[in-house]
Amino acid sequence: MNDWITEKFGTQQRLDQALGLPKKTINRWLNSDPRHLLRHLPELVKLSGASHEEIVDLILDKQKQNT
């Protein structure tokens, strides 16, 4: 997931800004519960050009890594 964010947005901070989130929100979500990103799935698809399926798979894989 981190590699994907770097590829598509450059940094987690830029993704925070693109989604209109407070600083370090993406970092906090990735480390605690990446499923929070699902709330922003339509925006992630639009901003990244990736498919819904690709993004959901990345989020669920990150969730598995955290457990």
N, C-alpha and C positions, 0 to 999 in steps of 0.2 A: 504494500500500500504506500509506503514512504517513497519508494522509487517511482511509482505512478504519479504521486503528488508532485515530486520534483520534476518529472518529465512534462507534466501538463501545466503546472502552475509556478514552478521554480522553487517555491518555499511554502511551508505550512502557513506562514504569515500572509503570503499573497492569497492563499486559498481562504483564510479567515476574512480578508478584505473583500474578496470576490463574492463571498456569501453574506457579507455584512455582519460578521460575527465579531465579538470582542477578541482582543489579542489572546493568543495561546489556547483558544477554544479547540482547534483541530488537534493540537498536541495533547490536550487533556482527554479528549474523546478517544483518540487512538490508543492512549495508554490505559484508559479505564473501560470504556464501552464504545467501540467503533460503530455499533448499530445506530448511535445518534445521527450518524451521517445519512442514514436512510431518510430522515426527515427532509433532507436537501437533495434527494435523488434527481428530481427534475432539473434543478439548477446545475447539478454536477454533470448531467448528460449534456445540457445545453452549452455549458462553459468548456467542457473537455472534448466534446465530440465522440466520446465513448458510448457504448451501448448500456442500457439499463443492466443487462445480464453481466457484462464485464465488471461494472462498478459494484453490483451486489456481490459477485463472487469475491472481489477484492476485500470488501468489507467483512464478509463472513470468514474468509481466510485469516484476516487480521484478528477477528474475534477468537478464532480457534487458537491462534498463537498466544493470545493473552491468557488463555485458561490453562 
